[in-house]
Amino acid sequence: MVLAGDERVVRERFFPKLARVLARVPFAEELVAAYYCAFDGATPLKAKGVLLAALAYFVLPLDTIPDFVLGLGFTDDLAVLLAAFNIVRTHVTEAHRTRARETLSRLKPGAAASA
């Protein structure tokens, strides 16, 4: 099943990739909010599928525009994420966004290890 495969890939690769590219990704909060929404038990299956597909596109190494291309590398990832958000925007809650901001504050360089 594609959804199960995307879920496994996203669970394994999302935070390691985010940690590597955090300084270069201006839409990190939206990415992390999408992650929390995708794994929220209250999110409908269709919305989960859309979000997991978008997040899998972010974590997988094959992109339309490779991530290492300075200035353009994440534009395709952003386009895919924005399209997914447009479809499922009512399911990404303020709780997902708050948790995303808290997570990012812990991941940013210089953040206290106990945060």
C-alpha positions as CSV (number, residue, x, y, z in Angstrom):
1,M,0.0,0.0,0.0
2,V,1.4,3.4,-1.0
3,L,0.2,5.2,2.1
4,A,1.9,2.7,4.4
5,G,5.1,3.1,2.4
6,D,5.0,6.9,2.5
7,E,4.3,6.8,6.2
8,R,7.3,4.6,6.9
9,V,9.6,6.7,4.7
10,V,8.4,10.0,6.3
11,R,8.7,8.6,9.9
12,E,12.3,7.4,9.2
13,R,13.6,10.3,7.2
14,F,11.7,13.5,8.0
15,F,13.5,14.8,11.1
16,P,17.0,13.8,10.0
17,K,16.5,15.6,6.7
18,L,14.9,18.6,8.4
19,A,17.9,18.9,10.8
20,R,20.3,18.9,7.8
21,V,18.5,21.5,5.8
22,L,16.7,23.6,8.5
23,A,18.8,26.8,7.9
24,R,17.9,26.7,4.1
25,V,14.2,25.9,4.4
26,P,12.0,29.0,4.9
27,F,8.9,27.0,5.2
28,A,10.0,24.7,8.0
29,E,7.1,25.5,10.2
30,E,4.6,24.4,7.6
31,L,6.6,21.2,7.0
32,V,6.5,20.3,10.6
33,A,2.9,21.2,11.1
34,A,2.1,19.0,8.1
35,Y,4.1,16.2,9.7
36,Y,2.1,16.5,13.0
37,C,-1.2,16.7,11.1
38,A,-0.3,13.6,9.0
39,F,0.3,11.6,12.1
40,D,-2.7,12.9,14.1
41,G,-5.3,10.2,14.7
42,A,-8.0,12.8,14.2
43,T,-6.9,13.6,10.6
44,P,-9.0,11.9,8.0
45,L,-7.3,9.2,5.9
46,K,-7.5,11.2,2.6
47,A,-5.8,14.2,4.2
48,K,-3.2,12.0,5.7
49,G,-2.5,10.5,2.3
50,V,-2.1,13.9,0.7
51,L,0.2,15.2,3.4
52,L,2.3,12.0,3.6
53,A,2.8,12.1,-0.2
54,A,4.0,15.8,0.0
55,L,6.3,15.0,3.0
56,A,7.7,11.9,1.2
57,Y,8.5,14.2,-1.8
58,F,10.4,16.4,0.6
59,V,12.5,13.5,2.2
60,L,13.2,11.5,-0.9
61,P,16.4,12.3,-2.7
62,L,14.8,12.4,-6.2
63,D,13.4,15.9,-6.9
64,T,12.5,17.9,-10.0
65,I,15.0,20.5,-8.7
66,P,17.8,19.0,-6.6
67,D,17.9,20.4,-3.1
68,F,21.5,21.5,-3.4
69,V,20.8,24.0,-6.2
70,L,21.3,27.3,-4.4
71,G,18.2,29.5,-4.3
72,L,16.0,27.0,-6.2
73,G,16.6,23.7,-4.5
74,F,13.5,23.7,-2.3
75,T,11.1,25.6,-4.6
76,D,9.6,22.3,-5.9
77,D,9.2,21.0,-2.4
78,L,7.4,24.2,-1.4
79,A,5.1,23.9,-4.4
80,V,4.2,20.4,-3.6
81,L,3.6,21.3,0.1
82,L,1.5,24.3,-0.8
83,A,-0.6,22.2,-3.1
84,A,-1.1,19.7,-0.3
85,F,-2.0,22.4,2.2
86,N,-4.5,23.8,-0.2
87,I,-6.3,20.5,-0.3
88,V,-6.2,19.8,3.5
89,R,-5.9,23.2,5.0
90,T,-8.9,22.7,7.3
91,H,-7.2,19.8,8.9
92,V,-3.9,21.5,9.9
93,T,-4.9,22.9,13.2
94,E,-3.4,25.6,15.5
95,A,-2.3,22.7,17.8
96,H,-0.2,21.3,14.9
97,R,1.3,24.7,14.2
98,T,2.0,25.3,17.9
99,R,3.7,21.9,18.2
100,A,5.7,22.7,15.0
101,R,7.0,26.0,16.5
102,E,8.0,24.3,19.7
103,T,9.8,21.5,17.8
104,L,11.6,24.0,15.6
105,S,12.7,26.1,18.6
106,R,14.4,22.9,20.0
107,L,16.0,22.0,16.6
108,K,17.5,25.5,15.8
109,P,21.2,25.9,16.4
110,G,21.9,27.3,19.8
111,A,18.7,26.0,21.4
112,A,19.2,24.5,24.8
113,A,19.6,20.8,24.7
114,S,16.9,20.4,27.4
115,A,14.3,22.5,25.4
